[in-house]
Amino acid sequence: MRLSIHKQADPEDKQKKTVILLHGLLGRARNLGMLQRALSPFFNTIAFDLRSHGDSPHGLLDYHVMAKDVLETMDQLNISKASLIGHSMGERSQWP
């Protein structure tokens, strides 16, 4: 499932590493806006709306499926390597 994203990235700056932010239960990507803005001078940041949250499609809330969503969205964005920061459910969605 392709997840809705909120980017703060400079596509011209290939030197910056990518950080993906994952919100908690009943949250959305914009809940992490302050953290995203703080990290953006140093990293290309992307906050994901996890499935059934924010602007992402609805579906089964299962950590294995949610982790697969994160990997599929990274693939669709051509991100082969990133650091992941998750809060609560977002942390669980990183690892099946």
C-alpha positions as a Markdown table, in Angstrom:
| # | Residue | x | y | z |
|---|---|---|---|---|
| 1 | Met | 0.0 | 0.0 | 0.0 |
| 2 | Arg | 1.4 | 3.4 | -0.9 |
| 3 | Leu | 1.3 | 5.6 | 2.1 |
| 4 | Ser | 0.6 | 9.3 | 2.2 |
| 5 | Ile | 3.8 | 11.3 | 2.9 |
| 6 | His | 4.8 | 14.8 | 4.0 |
| 7 | Lys | 8.3 | 15.7 | 2.8 |
| 8 | Gln | 10.8 | 18.3 | 3.9 |
| 9 | Ala | 13.6 | 17.6 | 1.6 |
| 10 | Asp | 16.0 | 19.4 | -0.7 |
| 11 | Pro | 16.1 | 17.2 | -3.8 |
| 12 | Glu | 19.3 | 19.0 | -4.9 |
| 13 | Asp | 21.2 | 18.0 | -1.8 |
| 14 | Lys | 22.2 | 14.4 | -2.3 |
| 15 | Gln | 24.6 | 14.6 | 0.6 |
| 16 | Lys | 21.9 | 14.6 | 3.2 |
| 17 | Lys | 20.8 | 11.3 | 4.6 |
| 18 | Thr | 17.1 | 10.4 | 4.7 |
| 19 | Val | 15.1 | 10.1 | 7.9 |
| 20 | Ile | 11.6 | 8.6 | 7.9 |
| 21 | Leu | 9.2 | 9.6 | 10.8 |
| 22 | Leu | 6.4 | 7.3 | 11.8 |
| 23 | His | 3.6 | 8.5 | 14.1 |
| 24 | Gly | 1.8 | 6.7 | 16.9 |
| 25 | Leu | -1.7 | 5.2 | 17.2 |
| 26 | Leu | -4.5 | 7.5 | 16.2 |
| 27 | Gly | -1.9 | 10.0 | 15.0 |
| 28 | Arg | -0.8 | 11.3 | 11.6 |
| 29 | Ala | 2.4 | 12.5 | 10.0 |
| 30 | Arg | 1.7 | 16.1 | 10.8 |
| 31 | Asn | 1.9 | 15.3 | 14.5 |
| 32 | Leu | 5.6 | 15.0 | 14.0 |
| 33 | Gly | 5.9 | 18.4 | 12.3 |
| 34 | Met | 8.0 | 20.0 | 15.0 |
| 35 | Leu | 10.5 | 17.2 | 15.0 |
| 36 | Gln | 10.5 | 17.1 | 11.2 |
| 37 | Arg | 11.3 | 20.9 | 11.0 |
| 38 | Ala | 14.1 | 20.5 | 13.6 |
| 39 | Leu | 15.7 | 17.7 | 11.6 |
| 40 | Ser | 15.3 | 19.2 | 8.1 |
| 41 | Pro | 18.4 | 21.4 | 8.1 |
| 42 | Phe | 20.5 | 18.3 | 8.6 |
| 43 | Phe | 18.4 | 15.5 | 6.9 |
| 44 | Asn | 15.9 | 14.9 | 4.1 |
| 45 | Thr | 12.9 | 14.1 | 6.2 |
| 46 | Ile | 9.7 | 12.3 | 5.2 |
| 47 | Ala | 6.8 | 11.7 | 7.6 |
| 48 | Phe | 4.5 | 8.8 | 6.7 |
| 49 | Asp | 0.8 | 8.6 | 7.4 |
| 50 | Leu | 0.5 | 4.9 | 8.4 |
| 51 | Arg | -2.4 | 2.8 | 7.0 |
| 52 | Ser | -5.8 | 3.8 | 8.4 |
| 53 | His | -4.4 | 7.1 | 9.6 |
| 54 | Gly | -4.2 | 10.6 | 8.2 |
| 55 | Asp | -4.5 | 10.7 | 4.4 |
| 56 | Ser | -3.4 | 7.1 | 3.8 |
| 57 | Pro | -5.8 | 4.3 | 2.6 |
| 58 | His | -7.6 | 2.2 | 5.2 |
| 59 | Gly | -6.8 | -1.4 | 5.8 |
| 60 | Leu | -5.9 | -4.2 | 8.2 |
| 61 | Leu | -4.0 | -2.8 | 11.3 |
| 62 | Asp | -1.3 | -5.5 | 11.6 |
| 63 | Tyr | 2.3 | -4.7 | 12.4 |
| 64 | His | 3.6 | -7.1 | 9.7 |
| 65 | Val | 1.4 | -5.5 | 7.1 |
| 66 | Met | 2.3 | -2.0 | 8.3 |
| 67 | Ala | 6.0 | -2.7 | 8.1 |
| 68 | Lys | 5.5 | -4.0 | 4.5 |
| 69 | Asp | 3.7 | -0.7 | 3.7 |
| 70 | Val | 6.7 | 1.3 | 4.9 |
| 71 | Leu | 9.1 | -0.8 | 2.8 |
| 72 | Glu | 6.8 | -0.6 | -0.3 |
| 73 | Thr | 6.5 | 3.2 | 0.1 |
| 74 | Met | 10.3 | 3.5 | 0.4 |
| 75 | Asp | 10.7 | 1.4 | -2.8 |
| 76 | Gln | 8.1 | 3.6 | -4.7 |
| 77 | Leu | 10.1 | 6.7 | -3.5 |
| 78 | Asn | 13.4 | 5.1 | -4.6 |
| 79 | Ile | 14.7 | 5.2 | -1.1 |
| 80 | Ser | 17.1 | 2.3 | -0.6 |
| 81 | Lys | 18.5 | 3.4 | 2.8 |
| 82 | Ala | 17.0 | 5.6 | 5.6 |
| 83 | Ser | 17.0 | 6.0 | 9.3 |
| 84 | Leu | 13.6 | 5.4 | 10.9 |
| 85 | Ile | 12.2 | 7.2 | 13.9 |
| 86 | Gly | 8.9 | 5.9 | 15.3 |
| 87 | His | 6.7 | 6.9 | 18.2 |
| 88 | Ser | 4.6 | 4.2 | 19.9 |
| 89 | Met | 2.8 | 2.3 | 17.1 |
| 90 | Gly | 5.1 | 3.9 | 14.6 |
| 91 | Glu | 8.1 | 2.2 | 16.3 |
| 92 | Arg | 6.3 | -1.2 | 16.1 |
| 93 | Ser | 5.6 | -0.6 | 12.4 |
| 94 | Gln | 9.3 | -0.5 | 11.6 |
| 95 | Trp | 9.9 | -4.2 | 12.4 |
| 96 | Pro | 7.6 | -7.0 | 11.6 |
